[in-house]
Amino acid sequence: MGERQKVAVITPGSFVIPSGRSSSVERVIEKIVPLAAEQLQIRIYGLADGHLPAYGLLGNVPCYRLTGGRRYVDSILRHLRKWLPDTVDVHNRPQLAYQLKARLPLARVFLTLHSTTFISSSSQPGSRTLPMLESVDGLIVNSKYLKDEIMRRFPSLTTPISVNPLGVSLEDFVPRWSLSGELLREARLADFGWNNRKIVLFIGRLLPSKGVHHLLEVFPTVLEKEKDAMLVIVGSAFYGVNRESDYVRKLKVLAEPYKDRVVFLPYVPYPRVADWYNLADILVVPSGGEEAFGLVNVEAMASAVPVVATGVGGIPEIVMDGVTGVLLSPEKLDPGLGDSILRLLESEEERRSMGRAGRELARIRFRWEHTSDRWVSIMKRNPSN
């Protein structure tokens, strides 16, 4: 057997391990790279953050944290020209991928996009973005929605696009409808003084596009019919920081009349966030924006918790309407969101059935092993195939 191919993975930030206080992009890399390391020689490159050492390891994979600013590209190039990787996979930075491809003509360069953020007009004009996307050997995205959205925005694009859905570590999540899951849940509810509460959960960034205000607007009608309901909101406006934004302050004003039934909890690092899924009866994902994938959906499914979500972006590729959860049209959140929450809170049988179906779907389709295997195949094959 020949020598393993060399693959350089370029992260968008300082590669923080564990990734609990990083963006989800770092978590994706943290999960798939060690699984791929038996088949590929991999090195990770990212920005120095001023706290972590310049060199570290993710399992046996070297991580280099380089000085940012004007010297960043030159620093990466110095490393890559010395190591001579076969392939470079740049995450979420089209301009960096473009610069590296121009200066490393013998290496294949992929651009992995996790959302539309860095190809949107607010990031840079489309006339500048298209040449960057055309320059690389292949694009990798996490949903068919994101692939279709790229083609809609850049219909002349000829660069091959591979879809590689994200995953979940089943072992990090205790399934809600198991003996251990139920015992753990009851003990934790008692610790909080929430005995017999039915927990509606939101986990994520507190941004207008995530739609938490919709959830707070319908919650009073849920409480009218379901006296034991409780809304737990876990997250903050910023990654790893619990500073309040204007939007968060507005959310807290909406919640003010229901003090004992609406709880705001700060950002919880991964994998401790699994404890909150275990408490939940339902996860609500009322996103109104371009949700390319949404790891919370597969994390809830791994926890055997049904999902009530808007059917936007890549969410319909994860949540099976009527099987693992309920999908709603963004235009019908009022009263559809409240009605769907009530429907599930009133039927333990439906919650149990959807939760178990979600856990099984996560097992067979959405594990990090699946994501890693597909990524290895993409790295190994000719992108023109």
C-alpha positions in Angstrom: 0.0 0.0 0.0 1.4 3.4 -0.9 2.0 6.3 1.4 -1.1 8.1 2.7 -2.1 11.3 1.0 -1.2 14.5 2.7 -4.1 16.8 3.5 -3.8 20.3 5.1 -7.0 21.5 6.8 -7.2 25.3 7.2 -9.6 26.4 9.9 -11.2 29.8 10.0 -10.1 30.6 13.5 -7.7 29.5 16.3 -8.3 25.8 16.5 -9.5 25.5 20.1 -9.4 22.0 21.5 -11.8 21.0 23.0 -14.1 23.0 20.7 -16.6 23.8 23.4 -15.9 27.5 23.1 -15.3 27.6 19.4 -17.7 27.9 16.5 -19.4 24.8 15.2 -16.9 24.8 12.3 -14.1 23.9 14.7 -16.2 21.2 16.2 -16.8 19.7 12.7 -13.1 19.5 12.1 -12.4 18.2 15.6 -14.8 15.3 15.0 -14.0 14.2 11.5 -10.2 14.7 11.3 -9.2 12.1 14.0 -11.5 9.5 12.3 -9.9 10.2 8.9 -6.3 10.2 10.3 -5.8 6.4 9.7 -6.4 6.9 5.9 -4.8 10.3 5.4 -1.8 12.3 6.7 -3.4 15.4 8.1 -2.2 18.7 9.5 -4.5 21.5 10.8 -3.6 25.1 10.5 -5.4 28.1 12.2 -4.9 31.5 13.7 -3.0 32.0 17.0 -5.4 33.3 19.7 -2.7 34.6 22.1 -3.4 32.0 24.7 -2.9 28.5 23.2 0.5 27.3 22.2 1.7 27.6 18.6 1.7 23.8 18.2 -0.7 21.2 19.6 -2.1 17.8 18.8 -5.7 16.6 18.0 -5.1 12.9 18.8 -2.1 12.3 16.6 -2.9 15.1 14.2 -0.6 18.2 14.4 -2.3 21.6 14.9 -0.3 24.8 14.0 -1.6 28.1 15.2 -0.1 30.9 13.1 0.1 34.7 13.6 -2.7 36.5 11.9 -2.8 39.8 10.0 -0.8 40.4 6.8 1.7 37.7 7.5 -0.9 34.9 7.9 -1.0 33.8 4.2 2.8 33.8 4.0 3.0 31.8 7.2 0.7 29.2 5.9 2.5 29.1 2.6 5.8 28.6 4.3 4.5 25.6 6.2 2.7 24.1 3.1 5.7 24.5 0.8 7.9 22.7 3.3 5.4 19.9 3.9 4.1 19.7 0.3 0.5 18.4 0.9 -1.4 16.8 -2.0 -4.6 18.6 -1.0 -5.6 21.7 1.0 -9.1 22.0 2.5 -9.9 25.6 3.4 -12.9 26.1 5.7 -15.2 29.1 5.2 -12.6 31.5 3.7 -13.1 31.8 -0.1 -10.4 34.5 -0.4 -7.8 32.4 1.4 -8.6 29.4 -0.7 -8.1 31.6 -3.8 -4.8 33.0 -2.6 -3.5 29.5 -1.7 -4.5 28.0 -5.1 -2.8 30.8 -7.0 0.5 30.2 -5.1 0.3 26.4 -4.8 -0.5 25.4 -8.4 0.5 21.8 -7.9 -1.8 21.2 -4.9 -5.5 20.5 -5.1 -7.4 23.1 -3.1 -10.9 22.6 -1.8 -13.2 25.2 -0.2 -15.5 23.9 2.5 -18.5 26.2 3.1 -20.6 25.7 6.2 -23.1 28.5 5.4 -23.8 31.3 2.9 -22.1 33.9 5.1 -18.9 34.2 3.2 -20.5 34.1 -0.3 -23.2 36.7 0.5 -23.1 40.3 -0.9 -22.7 41.6 2.7 -19.3 39.8 2.8 -18.1 40.9 -0.7 -19.6 41.6 -4.1 -20.6 38.5 -6.1 -18.4 39.7 -8.9 -15.4 39.1 -6.6 -16.7 35.9 -5.1 -17.3 34.0 -8.4 -13.6 34.0 -9.5 -12.7 32.7 -6.0 -15.2 29.8 -6.3 -14.1 29.1 -9.9 -10.4 29.0 -8.9 -10.6 26.0 -6.5 -10.7 22.3 -7.5 -13.9 21.6 -5.6 -16.4 22.9 -3.1 -17.7 20.9 -0.1 -21.0 21.8 1.6 -23.1 20.3 4.4 -26.5 20.2 2.7 -28.2 19.9 -0.7 -29.8 23.3 0.2 -26.4 25.0 0.4 -25.3 23.4 -2.9 -28.5 24.6 -4.6 -28.2 28.1 -3.1 -24.6 28.4 -4.4 -25.8 27.5 -7.9 -28.7 29.9 -7.7 -26.4 32.8 -6.8 -23.7 31.7 -9.3 -25.4 29.9 -12.1 -22.3 30.0 -14.4 -20.2 28.2 -11.7 -18.5 25.1 -13.1 -16.6 24.0 -10.0 -17.8 20.5 -8.7 -19.8 20.7 -5.5 -19.8 17.7 -3.0 -22.5 17.5 -0.4 -21.3 16.0 3.0 -23.9 16.2 5.7 -22.7 16.7 9.3 -23.0 14.2 12.1 -23.3 13.5 15.8 -21.5 11.4 18.4 -24.2 9.1 19.7 -22.1 8.2 22.8 -22.2 11.9 23.9 -26.0 11.9 24.3 -28.1 9.8 26.7 -31.3 8.8 24.8 -34.4 10.4 26.5 -36.5 7.2 26.4 -34.1 4.8 28.0 -34.0 3.7 31.6 -30.8 5.6 32.3 -32.1 8.6 30.4 -35.3 8.7 32.4 -33.5 8.3 35.7 -31.0 11.0 34.9 -33.7 13.3 33.8 -35.9 12.8 36.9 -32.9 13.4 39.2 -31.8 16.6 37.3 -35.4 18.0 37.2 -35.6 17.4 41.0 -32.3 19.2 41.5 -33.7 22.3 39.7 -37.0 22.1 41.5 -38.7 21.4 38.1 -40.5 18.1 39.0 -43.2 17.2 36.5 -42.4 20.1 34.2 -42.6 19.5 30.5 -39.5 21.2 29.0 -39.6 23.0 25.7 -35.9 23.6 24.8 -34.1 26.1 22.5 -30.4 25.8 22.1 -28.3 28.1 20.0 -27.2 31.6 19.2 -29.6 34.3 20.3 -29.9 36.1 17.0 -33.0 37.4 15.2 -32.5 34.9 12.4 -32.8 32.0 14.9 -36.4 33.1 15.7 -36.5 32.8 19.5 -38.9 35.7 19.6 -41.5 33.6 17.7 -41.2 31.0 20.5 -41.7 33.5 23.2 -44.7 35.0 21.4 -46.5 31.7 21.2 -45.5 30.4 24.7 -48.3 32.2 26.6 -50.9 30.2 24.5 -49.0 27.0 25.3 -49.1 27.8 29.0 -52.9 28.4 28.9 -53.5 24.7 27.9 -50.4 23.0 29.3 -49.9 24.2 32.9 -46.7 22.1 33.4 -44.9 23.6 30.4 -41.6 25.4 30.8 -39.4 27.1 28.3 -35.6 26.7 28.7 -33.4 28.9 26.4 -29.7 28.0 26.3 -27.3 30.2 24.5 -26.0 33.7 24.0 -25.6 36.2 21.2 -21.9 35.5 20.8 -19.7 32.4 20.6 -18.5 31.5 24.1 -19.3 34.9 25.6 -22.5 35.7 27.5 -22.6 39.4 26.8 -26.1 40.7 26.1 -27.2 42.2 22.8 -30.2 44.5 22.2 -32.0 41.5 20.8 -31.4 39.4 24.0 -32.7 42.3 26.1 -35.9 42.3 24.0 -36.3 38.6 24.5 -36.0 39.0 28.2 -38.7 41.7 28.2 -41.0 39.3 26.3 -40.3 36.7 28.9 -40.8 39.0 31.9 -44.5 38.1 32.7 -43.6 34.3 32.9 -40.6 34.5 35.2 -40.8 31.1 36.7 -41.7 29.4 33.4 -39.1 30.9 31.1 -35.4 30.4 32.0 -32.4 31.9 30.2 -29.2 29.9 30.6 -25.8 31.0 29.4 -23.8 29.4 26.6 -22.9 25.8 27.5 -19.7 24.3 26.1 -20.0 21.0 24.1 -20.4 18.2 25.2 -22.0 19.4 28.5 -24.9 20.7 26.4 -26.0 17.1 26.1 -27.4 17.4 29.7 -30.0 20.0 28.5 -31.2 17.7 25.6 -31.7 15.0 28.2 -34.1 17.3 30.1 -36.1 18.2 27.1 -39.5 17.0 25.9 -39.2 19.0 22.7 -36.5 20.9 20.9 -37.8 24.0 19.0 -35.8 25.4 16.0 -37.8 28.4 14.8 -35.2 29.7 12.4 -36.3 32.2 9.8 -33.0 32.5 8.0 -30.7 30.4 5.9 -30.0 27.5 8.2 -27.6 25.5 6.0 -27.7 22.4 8.3 -28.1 23.0 12.1 -26.3 20.6 14.3 -28.9 21.1 17.1 -31.3 19.0 15.0 -29.1 15.9 14.9 -28.1 16.4 18.5 -31.8 16.4 19.6 -32.4 13.3 17.5 -29.4 11.6 19.1 -31.0 12.4 22.5 -34.3 10.9 21.2 -36.0 14.3 21.5 -38.5 15.3 18.8 -37.9 18.5 16.9 -40.4 21.2 16.0 -38.7 23.4 13.3 -39.3 25.7 10.4 -38.8 23.9 7.2 -36.1 26.3 5.9 -32.6 25.8 4.5 -31.2 22.3 5.1 -33.5 21.4 8.0 -35.9 19.3 5.9 -32.9 17.2 4.9 -32.5 16.2 8.6 -35.9 16.3 10.3 -38.5 14.0 8.8 -41.9 15.7 9.1 -44.3 13.5 11.1 -41.6 10.9 11.8 -38.9 12.5 13.8 -40.5 15.9 14.4 -42.8 18.6 12.9 -41.8 21.0 10.1 -43.6 24.3 9.8 -43.7 26.9 7.0 -42.1 30.2 8.2 -45.3 32.0 7.1 -47.4 29.8 9.4 -45.5 30.0 12.7 -48.5 31.8 14.3 -50.4 29.7 15.3 -48.6 26.7 13.8 -45.7 26.8 16.3 -47.9 26.9 19.4 -50.2 24.2 18.0 -47.3 21.9 17.2 -45.7 22.3 20.6 -49.1 21.6 22.3 -49.7 18.6 20.2 -46.5 17.0 21.3 -46.6 18.1 24.9 -50.1 16.5 25.2 -49.0 13.1 23.7 -46.2 11.2 25.4 -46.8 8.4 22.9 -46.0 10.7 20.0 -43.0 12.2 21.7 -41.6 8.8 22.5 -42.3 7.5 19.0 -40.7 10.5 17.2 -37.8 10.5 19.7 -36.9 6.9 19.1 -37.3 7.3 15.3 -34.9 10.3 15.5 -32.3 8.4 17.4 -32.4 5.6 14.9 -32.2 8.0 12.0 -29.1 9.7 13.6 -27.6 6.2 14.1 -28.0 5.1 10.4 -27.5 8.4 8.6 -26.0 11.2 10.8 -22.9 10.0 12.6 -19.5 11.6 12.4 -18.1 8.3 11.0 -20.3 8.8 8.0 -19.2 12.4 7.5 -15.5 11.5 7.9 -15.8 8.6 5.4 -17.3 10.8 2.8 -14.7 13.5 3.4 -11.9 11.0 2.9 -13.4 9.9 -0.4 -13.6 13.5 -1.5 -10.0 14.1 -0.6 -8.9 11.0 -2.4 -10.8 11.3 -5.6 -10.2 13.5 -8.6 -12.6 16.4 -8.2 -13.4 16.3 -11.9 -14.9 12.8 -11.5 
